[in-house]
């Protein structure tokens, strides 16, 4: 396992992190508590020391399982990125794609942190991230004054932003990176979804802000396990997507598959290698659902990156939509429902 250090800090994390969302929530299928704890401990055995979580994941379940699994493990052996901002106690619970209400009052931020620390059985977190903030939150001085106070109190070592895909998040990310003293920004970025990530990477490099990347396989599209006949069950969040996403995505993935052979990677490993080829990316945090997936990911962290010419070609392919044009057959596929 290779490790990277967030710029301006002494916080060193594994290139492969563990996004605890899949363990705590049921969007990818239910993982029993015993298996969830075993997955977290297996991550440590593989050299994964970076855990990405949120109080929203399973209404605190992900944090609780982390606390139980890591009980007795020296605190300097792992790093936590936790998120806040959503009111998980509201009766307007998230349903399907509906979002919970945000709350950014200083007292609520403190309460959220204390509850998370208790569930995770720790005194502090390394990164405390605003969860899907809009521009009004990023421009809210009171939030960042509160975070500075928590930092001085030793309850957080630093703070940042975790940006979501449905909020017009390019401008928000750049505003946060350029105007706030953040050390960490999380975004979606992968071969098939290079924007707005490329622009954010450029600004993060200028400002010295380390990036975390989630959804590195484009919601499974780059894992080589789906075809045009795949049907996602209604409980799977991907069932809400347009058919075009599946059909075009598979065509694009096949066009770049030769890179897997060049590095001796599986399709999934190749997707991770692409993201980690950008030095300002500190870690990728995939949505693992099994220990086998974690082992596959950990073995690709070997210090090798795509070369400049390959990255340039992939960027050009993205700009040209990978040469995908809508044929009559493809129009029929796109018109068919996903579920």
PyMOL commands that set and color helices and strands:
alter all, ss='L'
color gray80, all
select helices_A, chain A and resi 21-24+33-45+61-69+75-77+106-120+135-138+141-152+169-179+197-207+221-223+237-240+243-255+258-263+267-276+291-298+308-319+321-323+328-335
alter helices_A, ss='H'
color red, helices_A
select strands_A, chain A and resi 3-5+12-14+16-19+50-52+79-84+125-131+156-162+184-188+210-214+281-286
alter strands_A, ss='S'
color yellow, strands_A
deselect
rebuild
show_as cartoon
